[in-house]
Amino acid sequence: MKKPEFANLAVFIIFFGIALIEAVQKQNWLEALLFLALGALSLRADFSKK
């Protein structure tokens, strides 16, 4: 069964995006940087060719 084309992007936006927004609102810059880095690595892994 094939998953939808942008499923990984939707998961990225939902989980990493919300966590990043929450960290910025709390002005926890270290946590925000961590979520941004983890999100970028996750997107890179998802879009890289296997």
LUMDOFI-414714 format. One record per residue: residue number from 1; y, x, z of N, C-alpha, C in turn. Coordinates in Angstrom, 2 decimals. Atoms other than C-alpha are relative to their C-alpha. Layout:
 seq     nc2     nc1     nc3    cac2    cac1    cac3     cc2     cc1     cc3
 NUM       Y       X       Z       Y       X       Z       Y       X       Z
...
end
This chain:
 seq     nc2     nc1     nc3    cac2    cac1    cac3     cc2     cc1     cc3
   1   -1.18    0.83    0.00    0.00    0.00    0.00    1.24    0.88    0.00
   2   -1.21   -0.81    0.13    3.37    1.41   -1.03    1.11   -0.59    0.85
   3   -1.09    0.48   -0.83    6.25    1.22    1.39    1.28   -0.13   -0.85
   4   -1.25    0.16    0.75    9.73    0.12    0.23    0.73    1.32   -0.18
   5   -0.63   -1.26    0.38   11.86    2.80   -1.38    0.95    0.55    1.05
   6   -1.00   -0.47   -0.95   14.59    2.98    1.26   -0.36   -0.31    1.44
   7    0.43    0.31   -1.37   12.52    2.26    4.38    0.40    1.12    0.96
   8   -0.35   -1.11   -0.87   13.12    5.74    5.81    1.50    0.04    0.27
   9   -1.44    0.03   -0.19   16.86    5.42    5.28    0.40   -1.11    0.97
  10   -0.29    1.11   -0.91   16.89    2.07    7.08   -0.35    0.39    1.44
  11    0.38   -0.46   -1.34   15.03    3.58   10.05    1.01    1.02    0.52
  12   -1.01   -1.00   -0.39   17.48    6.49   10.09    1.27   -0.68    0.47
  13   -1.25    0.68   -0.35   20.48    4.18   10.15   -0.15   -0.77    1.31
  14    0.19    0.82   -1.20   19.04    1.90   12.82   -0.12    0.88    1.25
  15    0.27   -0.75   -1.23   17.76    4.47   15.30    0.99    1.14    0.23
  16   -0.90   -1.13   -0.21   19.78    7.64   14.78    1.46   -0.43   -0.03
  17   -1.39    0.47    0.08   22.95    5.78   13.84    0.46   -0.65    1.28
  18   -0.37    0.67   -1.24   22.98    3.58   16.91    0.06    1.00    1.16
  19   -0.02   -1.01   -1.05   22.11    6.50   19.19    1.23    0.90   -0.13
  20   -1.18   -0.83    0.23   24.88    8.58   17.62    1.28   -0.72    0.40
  21   -1.18    0.78   -0.36   27.46    5.81   18.01    0.11   -0.12    1.52
  22   -0.01    0.12   -1.46   26.47    5.32   21.65    0.42    1.32    0.66
  23   -0.35   -1.30   -0.56   26.74    9.06   22.37    1.48    0.30   -0.19
  24   -1.42   -0.23    0.26   30.19    9.23   20.76    0.86   -0.89    0.90
  25   -0.75    0.90   -0.87   31.39    6.20   22.73    0.03    0.50    1.44
  26    0.06   -0.56   -1.36   30.27    7.87   25.98    0.68    1.37    0.06
  27   -0.60   -1.33    0.15   31.99   11.07   24.75   -0.94    1.10    0.49
  28    1.02   -1.00   -0.30   28.75   12.97   25.26   -0.23    0.77   -1.29
  29   -0.01   -0.69    1.29   29.30   15.49   22.47   -1.28    0.78   -0.25
  30    1.25   -0.73    0.18   26.15   17.51   23.09   -1.11   -0.94   -0.48
  31    0.99    1.00    0.42   23.98   14.40   22.79    0.28   -0.49   -1.42
  32   -0.37    0.42    1.35   25.90   13.29   19.70   -0.40    1.05   -1.03
  33    0.38   -1.09    0.90   25.36   16.69   18.09   -1.52    0.06   -0.18
  34    1.46    0.00    0.07   21.65   16.53   18.94   -0.51   -1.10   -0.91
  35    0.44    1.11    0.85   21.21   13.10   17.34    0.40    0.22   -1.46
  36   -0.43   -0.29    1.37   23.20   14.19   14.28   -0.92    1.03   -0.65
  37    0.90   -1.04    0.54   21.03   17.30   13.85   -1.40   -0.56   -0.25
  38    1.33    0.59    0.19   17.78   15.37   14.36   -0.01   -0.97   -1.18
  39   -0.10    0.93    1.12   18.92   12.71   11.91    0.05    0.73   -1.33
  40   -0.10   -0.78    1.24   19.85   15.30    9.28   -1.34    0.62   -0.36
  41    1.33   -0.58    0.27   16.48   17.04    9.65   -0.98   -1.07   -0.46
  42    0.89    1.10    0.37   14.70   13.71    9.43    0.25   -0.45   -1.44
  43   -0.32    0.39    1.37   16.53   12.72    6.25   -0.42    1.06   -1.01
  44    0.38   -1.09    0.90   15.94   16.12    4.69   -1.50    0.00   -0.23
  45    1.46    0.05    0.11   12.22   15.87    5.42   -0.46   -1.19   -0.83
  46    0.40    1.21    0.73   12.05   12.35    4.01    0.28    0.12   -1.50
  47   -0.39   -0.05    1.40   13.83   13.17    0.76   -0.48    1.26   -0.73
  48    0.49   -1.20    0.68   12.26   16.56    0.09   -1.29   -0.35   -0.74
  49    1.20    0.26    0.80    9.55   16.62   -2.54   -1.19    0.70    0.65
  50    1.20   -0.54   -0.65    6.05   17.20   -1.26   -0.87    0.67   -1.02
end
